[in-house]
């Protein structure tokens, strides 16, 4: 849903506005479905339901949260916010209340976390668009005459231009900045299987560790140690007896 207060690109009359579009695609592997949304920090389409929108996006979630908070605070909503019926629209007398509600929600989002206010986590599968903008002067008369000359040989080009010159005309050009893009994927860095495999591989590589080694460690820490102590005690007793006989 368009929100001009958050992001927009202006097309000024008498200028050519060129937009070089670029976008990034983010996907999430299905193996992350077993985790809670707070752990993976994103929502799948079936994880979160919105009352005013069929499709979940973070911007739709924040707009719905703002609409509900404004209605709770002022008993009405601004005309551009989603609502149930027209009786909920605020009049000009409620302008200060609506402005204060918007500032309060923004302050709460900064003071605490957005998760604690609206819980609007990013989407697990999303496409984000961005644009680099370039503006130059638009010589409409010259462009119009050139185009008309190419397709029409009549001599009424000046008269037609005088008629169109009464209007404010601007030109908008949009194109993709790059013909290709790189898709990003959110996935599990280390699962249980990867953890066990890495532990076994590291132990086998650096220690030569095996189950036989585990049995040997148990043997040397228990039976071998007990046998050695018992043998040393016998030797000490024998030496003590021999020293007594000599005396």
Residue frames as qw, qx, qy, qz and C-alpha x, y, z in Angstrom:
[[0.000, 0.889, 0.457, 0.000, 0.00, 0.00, 0.00],
 [0.422, 0.562, -0.047, 0.710, 1.56, 3.34, -1.00],
 [0.479, -0.774, -0.265, 0.317, 2.87, 5.43, 1.87],
 [0.446, 0.750, 0.001, 0.489, 4.25, 8.66, 0.50],
 [0.365, -0.887, 0.194, -0.204, 5.30, 9.83, 3.96],
 [0.807, -0.417, 0.378, 0.179, 7.87, 7.02, 4.14],
 [0.455, -0.225, 0.611, 0.608, 9.30, 6.71, 0.63],
 [0.535, 0.758, 0.348, -0.133, 8.62, 8.37, -2.68],
 [0.467, -0.073, 0.386, 0.792, 10.32, 9.75, -5.81],
 [0.236, 0.754, 0.264, -0.553, 9.15, 13.10, -7.10],
 [0.496, 0.354, 0.528, 0.592, 8.69, 13.86, -10.81],
 [0.056, -0.631, -0.146, 0.760, 9.06, 17.64, -11.19],
 [0.562, 0.759, 0.326, -0.040, 7.44, 19.38, -14.21],
 [0.323, 0.911, -0.253, -0.031, 9.92, 20.39, -16.89],
 [0.196, -0.630, 0.752, -0.004, 12.44, 17.71, -15.93],
 [0.798, 0.173, -0.550, -0.175, 13.40, 14.19, -17.00],
 [0.581, -0.524, 0.534, -0.321, 13.46, 11.84, -14.01],
 [0.684, 0.317, -0.651, -0.094, 15.52, 8.70, -14.64],
 [0.721, -0.463, 0.402, -0.322, 15.21, 5.81, -12.20],
 [0.467, 0.399, -0.789, -0.021, 17.84, 3.06, -12.30],
 [0.829, -0.360, 0.080, -0.420, 16.08, 0.19, -10.55],
 [0.369, 0.328, -0.854, 0.166, 17.86, -2.55, -8.67],
 [0.790, -0.375, 0.006, -0.485, 16.40, -5.23, -6.46],
 [0.050, 0.381, -0.892, 0.237, 17.48, -7.96, -4.08],
 [0.806, -0.172, -0.387, -0.413, 15.76, -11.31, -3.57],
 [0.149, -0.400, 0.791, -0.438, 15.86, -13.14, -0.25],
 [0.797, -0.125, -0.473, -0.355, 14.63, -16.72, 0.20],
 [0.438, -0.484, 0.642, -0.403, 14.56, -19.05, 3.21],
 [0.327, 0.155, -0.921, -0.143, 15.16, -22.80, 3.14],
 [0.719, -0.355, -0.355, -0.481, 12.32, -25.07, 4.18],
 [0.663, -0.074, -0.646, 0.372, 14.52, -26.62, 6.88],
 [0.088, 0.136, -0.403, 0.901, 13.97, -23.50, 9.02],
 [0.520, -0.407, -0.367, -0.655, 10.23, -24.11, 9.29],
 [0.709, -0.347, -0.598, 0.143, 10.77, -26.22, 12.41],
 [0.357, -0.080, -0.381, 0.849, 12.17, -23.19, 14.27],
 [0.028, -0.790, -0.507, 0.344, 10.08, -20.52, 15.94],
 [0.371, 0.826, 0.211, 0.370, 9.71, -17.25, 14.05],
 [0.295, -0.940, 0.169, -0.012, 11.60, -15.38, 16.80],
 [0.733, -0.381, 0.445, 0.346, 14.55, -17.74, 16.37],
 [0.613, 0.288, 0.490, 0.549, 14.78, -17.48, 12.59],
 [0.089, -0.526, -0.059, 0.844, 13.80, -13.76, 12.72],
 [0.234, 0.118, -0.506, -0.822, 11.33, -13.89, 9.83],
 [0.618, 0.231, 0.520, -0.542, 7.76, -14.89, 8.98],
 [0.132, 0.119, 0.870, 0.460, 6.56, -17.40, 6.43],
 [0.305, -0.245, -0.354, -0.850, 3.20, -16.47, 4.81],
 [0.641, -0.428, -0.584, -0.256, 1.27, -18.81, 7.12],
 [0.484, -0.134, -0.582, 0.639, 3.00, -17.65, 10.32],
 [0.032, -0.331, -0.320, 0.887, 1.33, -14.25, 10.64],
 [0.118, 0.626, 0.706, 0.308, -2.18, -13.16, 9.71],
 [0.051, -0.078, -0.084, 0.992, -3.12, -9.51, 9.17],
 [0.270, 0.545, 0.673, -0.420, -6.65, -8.19, 9.56],
 [0.347, 0.778, 0.068, -0.520, -6.55, -5.64, 6.73],
 [0.307, 0.641, -0.601, -0.365, -4.15, -7.31, 4.26],
 [0.980, 0.102, -0.021, -0.171, -4.13, -10.73, 2.60],
 [0.803, 0.335, -0.279, 0.407, -0.35, -10.77, 2.20],
 [0.592, -0.755, -0.037, 0.280, 2.07, -10.22, 5.06],
 [0.575, 0.509, -0.144, 0.624, 4.88, -7.72, 4.56],
 [0.445, -0.296, -0.426, 0.731, 6.69, -5.71, 7.24],
 [0.030, -0.074, -0.081, -0.993, 5.35, -2.43, 5.83],
 [0.505, -0.396, -0.529, -0.554, 1.75, -3.73, 5.80],
 [0.616, -0.406, -0.615, 0.280, 2.19, -4.96, 9.35],
 [0.299, -0.181, -0.278, 0.895, 3.50, -1.60, 10.56],
 [0.218, -0.201, -0.266, -0.917, 0.71, 0.28, 8.80],
 [0.598, -0.441, -0.600, -0.296, -1.93, -1.97, 10.34],
 [0.551, -0.342, -0.520, 0.555, -0.29, -1.58, 13.76],
 [0.112, -0.018, -0.067, 0.991, -0.31, 2.21, 13.32],
 [0.392, -0.335, -0.450, -0.729, -3.96, 2.16, 12.30],
 [0.639, -0.463, -0.615, -0.002, -5.00, 0.10, 15.34],
 [0.458, -0.271, -0.394, 0.750, -2.93, 2.20, 17.73],
 [0.041, -0.121, -0.113, -0.985, -4.38, 5.43, 16.30],
 [0.514, -0.422, -0.524, -0.533, -7.92, 4.09, 16.62],
 [0.630, -0.422, -0.576, 0.305, -7.24, 3.05, 20.21],
 [0.353, -0.203, -0.232, 0.883, -5.80, 6.46, 21.00],
 [0.126, 0.138, -0.086, -0.979, -8.21, 8.71, 19.06],
 [0.504, 0.383, 0.683, -0.365, -11.26, 6.49, 18.33],
 [0.647, 0.730, 0.103, -0.191, -10.68, 7.11, 14.60],
 [0.713, -0.125, 0.408, 0.556, -8.01, 6.74, 11.92],
 [0.050, 0.576, -0.292, -0.762, -6.52, 9.00, 9.27],
 [0.737, 0.482, 0.041, -0.473, -8.02, 8.70, 5.79],
 [0.524, 0.569, -0.616, -0.150, -5.01, 6.87, 4.29],
 [0.197, -0.314, 0.886, -0.278, -4.91, 4.20, 7.02],
 [0.370, -0.161, -0.861, -0.311, -6.76, 0.88, 6.62],
 [0.342, -0.028, 0.497, -0.797, -10.13, 0.86, 8.37],
 [0.249, 0.282, 0.923, -0.075, -13.42, -1.02, 8.54],
 [0.190, 0.758, 0.596, 0.185, -15.92, 1.68, 7.55],
 [0.267, 0.581, 0.087, 0.764, -16.02, 5.39, 6.77],
 [0.466, -0.824, -0.182, -0.265, -17.38, 6.30, 10.19],
 [0.801, -0.440, -0.043, 0.404, -13.94, 5.62, 11.64],
 [0.539, 0.465, 0.060, 0.700, -12.23, 8.38, 9.65],
 [0.360, -0.530, -0.304, 0.705, -10.84, 11.30, 11.63],
 [0.226, 0.917, 0.269, 0.190, -11.84, 14.86, 10.88],
 [0.399, 0.630, -0.224, 0.627, -9.53, 17.87, 10.96],
 [0.466, -0.745, 0.176, -0.443, -10.33, 18.42, 14.64],
 [0.929, -0.331, 0.157, 0.047, -8.54, 15.14, 15.45],
 [0.647, 0.664, -0.280, 0.249, -5.36, 16.11, 13.59],
 [0.096, -0.716, 0.565, -0.400, -3.37, 16.80, 16.78],
 [0.799, -0.284, 0.455, -0.273, -4.46, 13.50, 18.33],
 [0.937, 0.343, 0.045, 0.055, -3.48, 11.50, 15.25],
 [0.421, 0.744, -0.397, 0.335, -0.10, 13.23, 15.04],
 [0.375, -0.617, 0.570, -0.391, 0.55, 12.54, 18.72],
 [0.931, -0.058, 0.315, -0.173, -0.41, 8.88, 18.29],
 [0.812, 0.532, -0.158, 0.182, 2.03, 8.49, 15.38],
 [0.147, 0.736, -0.509, 0.422, 4.83, 10.09, 17.44],
 [0.652, -0.460, 0.481, -0.365, 4.05, 7.91, 20.46],
 [0.979, 0.123, 0.160, -0.030, 4.23, 4.70, 18.44],
 [0.631, 0.644, -0.292, 0.320, 7.50, 5.79, 16.82],
 [0.167, -0.708, 0.521, -0.447, 8.92, 6.64, 20.26],
 [0.842, -0.270, 0.393, -0.252, 7.91, 3.25, 21.64],
 [0.925, 0.366, -0.030, 0.099, 9.54, 1.51, 18.69],
 [0.406, 0.691, -0.415, 0.429, 12.82, 3.32, 19.37],
 [0.384, -0.617, 0.495, -0.476, 12.75, 3.02, 23.14],
 [0.786, -0.142, 0.580, -0.159, 11.85, -0.65, 23.16],
 [0.218, -0.150, 0.824, 0.501, 11.97, -3.05, 20.23],
 [0.495, 0.115, -0.358, -0.783, 9.60, -3.19, 17.30],
 [0.427, -0.079, -0.896, -0.095, 8.97, -6.85, 18.20],
 [0.116, -0.282, -0.744, 0.594, 7.51, -5.74, 21.55],
 [0.282, 0.350, 0.151, -0.880, 5.11, -3.23, 19.96],
 [0.694, 0.397, -0.127, -0.587, 3.95, -4.71, 16.64],
 [0.692, -0.171, 0.695, 0.100, 6.09, -7.82, 16.17],
 [0.669, 0.710, -0.004, -0.218, 6.63, -6.95, 12.50],
 [0.605, -0.390, 0.583, 0.378, 9.49, -9.27, 11.59],
 [0.230, 0.485, -0.551, -0.639, 10.83, -9.40, 8.00],
 [0.901, 0.242, 0.025, -0.359, 9.33, -11.79, 5.48],
 [0.716, -0.290, 0.593, 0.226, 11.19, -15.07, 4.92],
 [0.519, 0.292, 0.580, 0.556, 10.75, -14.61, 1.16],
 [0.066, 0.872, 0.213, -0.435, 10.92, -11.03, -0.05],
 [0.567, 0.436, 0.282, 0.639, 11.88, -8.81, -2.98],
 [0.238, -0.777, -0.165, 0.558, 13.26, -5.39, -2.09],
 [0.512, 0.670, 0.275, 0.461, 13.42, -2.62, -4.71],
 [0.332, -0.702, -0.013, 0.630, 15.66, 0.42, -4.67],
 [0.542, 0.736, 0.278, 0.296, 16.41, 3.11, -7.23],
 [0.425, -0.331, 0.080, 0.839, 19.13, 5.58, -8.11],
 [0.279, 0.852, 0.434, -0.090, 17.57, 8.80, -9.35],
 [0.392, -0.134, 0.271, 0.869, 18.94, 11.27, -11.89],
 [0.240, 0.827, 0.453, -0.230, 17.19, 14.49, -12.96],
 [0.345, -0.065, 0.357, 0.866, 17.89, 16.67, -16.00],
 [0.308, 0.443, 0.079, -0.838, 16.07, 19.49, -17.78],
 [0.471, 0.366, 0.792, 0.132, 13.38, 18.40, -20.26],
 [0.127, 0.328, -0.296, -0.888, 13.22, 20.40, -23.51],
 [0.535, 0.365, 0.722, -0.244, 9.70, 19.31, -24.38],
 [0.491, 0.746, -0.006, -0.449, 9.38, 21.46, -27.49],
 [0.180, 0.608, -0.715, -0.293, 12.49, 20.09, -29.12],
 [0.270, -0.076, 0.958, -0.060, 11.62, 16.49, -28.21],
 [0.546, 0.500, 0.546, -0.391, 8.06, 16.89, -29.49],
 [0.463, 0.739, -0.224, -0.436, 9.09, 18.38, -32.83],
 [0.036, 0.469, -0.861, -0.195, 11.73, 15.67, -33.40],
 [0.367, 0.118, 0.908, -0.163, 9.26, 12.87, -32.66],
 [0.541, 0.634, 0.366, -0.414, 6.53, 14.39, -34.83],
 [0.311, 0.712, -0.464, -0.426, 8.97, 14.96, -37.69],
 [0.133, -0.295, 0.938, 0.121, 9.99, 11.31, -37.64],
 [0.269, 0.296, 0.913, -0.079, 6.41, 10.03, -37.94],
 [0.287, 0.799, 0.514, -0.122, 4.45, 12.91, -39.50],
 [0.461, 0.117, 0.287, 0.831, 5.50, 15.20, -42.36],
 [0.000, 0.851, 0.461, 0.250, 2.71, 17.76, -41.86],
 [0.299, 0.414, -0.166, 0.844, 3.49, 21.38, -41.00],
 [0.481, -0.691, -0.202, -0.500, 1.16, 21.66, -37.97],
 [0.707, -0.128, -0.537, 0.442, 3.78, 20.68, -35.40],
 [0.156, 0.187, -0.291, 0.925, 4.15, 24.24, -34.02],
 [0.505, -0.358, -0.143, -0.772, 0.38, 24.66, -33.57],
 [0.829, -0.287, -0.474, -0.080, 0.09, 21.32, -31.80],
 [0.558, 0.009, -0.491, 0.669, 2.98, 22.23, -29.50],
 [0.118, -0.315, 0.144, -0.931, 1.33, 25.52, -28.52],
 [0.720, -0.377, -0.273, -0.515, -1.72, 23.57, -27.42],
 [0.853, -0.205, -0.437, 0.196, 0.32, 21.05, -25.37],
 [0.389, 0.297, -0.372, 0.789, 2.53, 23.77, -23.87],
 [0.438, -0.576, -0.013, -0.690, -0.40, 24.86, -21.69],
 [0.902, -0.387, -0.158, -0.111, 0.14, 21.77, -19.56],
 [0.286, -0.734, 0.610, -0.083, 2.92, 20.96, -17.07],
 [0.940, 0.252, -0.217, -0.076, 4.77, 18.04, -18.65],
 [0.320, -0.670, 0.670, -0.025, 7.50, 15.86, -17.17],
 [0.783, 0.320, -0.505, -0.169, 9.14, 12.66, -18.33],
 [0.658, -0.492, 0.535, -0.197, 9.86, 9.57, -16.24],
 [0.663, 0.425, -0.608, -0.104, 12.29, 6.88, -17.43],
 [0.726, -0.440, 0.474, -0.233, 12.63, 3.57, -15.57],
 [0.759, 0.419, -0.497, -0.037, 15.11, 0.81, -16.34],
 [0.908, -0.398, -0.009, 0.133, 16.98, -1.93, -14.54],
 [0.125, -0.884, 0.434, 0.120, 20.48, -0.89, -13.55],
 [0.144, -0.424, 0.881, 0.153, 21.90, -4.42, -14.04],
 [0.669, 0.115, -0.504, -0.534, 20.60, -7.23, -16.26],
 [0.698, -0.097, -0.704, 0.092, 21.36, -9.88, -13.62],
 [0.441, -0.671, 0.264, -0.534, 20.96, -10.16, -9.88],
 [0.337, 0.197, -0.871, 0.300, 22.27, -12.32, -7.05],
 [0.692, -0.494, -0.294, -0.438, 19.69, -14.08, -4.90],
 [0.030, -0.433, 0.729, -0.529, 20.39, -14.53, -1.18],
 [0.735, -0.265, -0.577, -0.237, 19.22, -17.49, 0.87],
 [0.385, -0.557, 0.500, -0.540, 18.69, -17.69, 4.62],
 [0.843, 0.007, -0.529, -0.097, 19.59, -21.18, 5.86],
 [0.795, -0.603, 0.062, -0.012, 20.71, -23.10, 8.92],
 [0.178, 0.801, -0.566, 0.085, 24.41, -22.60, 9.58],
 [0.152, 0.280, -0.927, 0.199, 24.94, -25.62, 11.85],
 [0.794, -0.259, -0.208, -0.509, 22.33, -28.28, 12.45],
 [0.764, -0.457, 0.422, -0.172, 22.55, -31.24, 14.80],
 [0.945, 0.227, 0.164, 0.170, 23.84, -33.54, 12.06],
 [0.478, 0.753, -0.209, 0.402, 26.47, -31.00, 10.98],
 [0.344, -0.775, 0.410, -0.335, 27.56, -30.49, 14.58],
 [0.882, -0.266, 0.388, -0.033, 28.05, -34.21, 15.21],
 [0.851, 0.446, 0.076, 0.266, 29.83, -34.68, 11.88],
 [0.244, 0.836, -0.285, 0.400, 32.20, -31.78, 12.55],
 [0.559, -0.660, 0.443, -0.238, 32.98, -33.00, 16.07],
 [0.940, -0.042, 0.328, 0.081, 33.74, -36.51, 14.83],
 [0.709, 0.626, -0.018, 0.323, 35.82, -35.19, 11.96],
 [0.011, 0.859, -0.360, 0.364, 37.89, -32.88, 14.16],
 [0.708, -0.515, 0.459, -0.150, 38.50, -35.55, 16.79],
 [0.937, 0.164, 0.266, 0.156, 39.50, -38.05, 14.14],
 [0.562, 0.748, -0.091, 0.342, 41.79, -35.58, 12.36],
 [0.026, 0.796, -0.404, 0.451, 43.67, -34.05, 15.27],
 [0.519, -0.505, 0.587, -0.363, 43.51, -36.77, 17.96],
 [0.368, 0.191, -0.890, -0.190, 43.14, -40.00, 16.05],
 [0.440, -0.088, 0.603, -0.660, 40.12, -40.57, 18.26],
 [0.541, -0.057, -0.718, -0.433, 37.97, -43.70, 18.01],
 [0.786, -0.461, -0.080, -0.403, 35.79, -45.86, 20.27],
 [0.879, -0.034, -0.337, 0.337, 38.84, -48.06, 21.01],
 [0.301, 0.392, -0.311, 0.812, 40.63, -44.93, 22.17],
 [0.504, -0.537, 0.040, -0.675, 37.71, -44.20, 24.48],
 [0.933, -0.290, -0.210, -0.047, 38.05, -47.69, 26.00],
 [0.703, 0.189, -0.329, 0.602, 41.80, -47.16, 26.41],
 [0.043, -0.534, 0.219, -0.815, 41.22, -43.84, 28.17],
 [0.754, -0.478, -0.030, -0.449, 38.79, -45.54, 30.57],
 [0.935, -0.072, -0.277, 0.212, 41.31, -48.37, 31.15],
 [0.524, 0.300, -0.321, 0.729, 44.26, -46.08, 31.90],
 [0.216, -0.524, 0.163, -0.807, 42.17, -43.82, 34.16],
 [0.786, -0.392, 0.100, -0.467, 40.71, -46.71, 36.23],
 [0.994, -0.103, -0.020, 0.034, 42.10, -50.25, 36.02],
 [0.708, 0.411, -0.245, 0.520, 45.65, -49.37, 35.03],
 [0.068, -0.680, 0.304, -0.663, 45.86, -46.67, 37.67],
 [0.792, -0.475, 0.163, -0.348, 44.51, -49.01, 40.36],
 [0.972, 0.059, -0.098, 0.207, 46.94, -51.78, 39.38],
 [0.478, 0.560, -0.291, 0.611, 49.88, -49.38, 39.41],
 [0.339, -0.658, 0.300, -0.602, 48.97, -48.06, 42.86],
 [0.933, -0.303, 0.077, -0.180, 48.54, -51.59, 44.20],
 [0.870, 0.260, -0.188, 0.374, 51.92, -52.61, 42.83],
 [0.204, 0.641, -0.327, 0.664, 53.62, -49.54, 44.35],
 [0.622, -0.588, 0.214, -0.470, 52.04, -50.31, 47.74],
 [0.991, -0.107, -0.035, 0.068, 53.39, -53.87, 47.65],
 [0.664, 0.443, -0.254, 0.546, 56.88, -52.64, 46.81],
 [0.124, -0.683, 0.299, -0.655, 56.79, -50.12, 49.65],
 [0.834, -0.447, 0.134, -0.296, 55.66, -52.81, 52.12],
 [0.952, 0.111, -0.123, 0.257, 58.44, -55.13, 50.99],
 [0.405, 0.575, -0.293, 0.648, 61.07, -52.43, 51.40],
 [0.427, -0.661, 0.238, -0.569, 59.74, -51.59, 54.83],
 [0.956, -0.279, 0.039, -0.086, 59.98, -55.25, 55.97],
 [0.820, 0.304, -0.195, 0.444, 63.52, -55.59, 54.63],
 [0.116, 0.659, -0.303, 0.678, 64.62, -52.48, 56.50],
 [0.692, -0.561, 0.178, -0.418, 63.11, -53.85, 59.74],
 [0.988, -0.063, -0.058, 0.131, 65.01, -57.17, 59.40],
 [0.587, 0.501, -0.264, 0.579, 68.30, -55.36, 58.87],
 [0.224, -0.679, 0.311, -0.626, 67.83, -53.44, 62.08]]
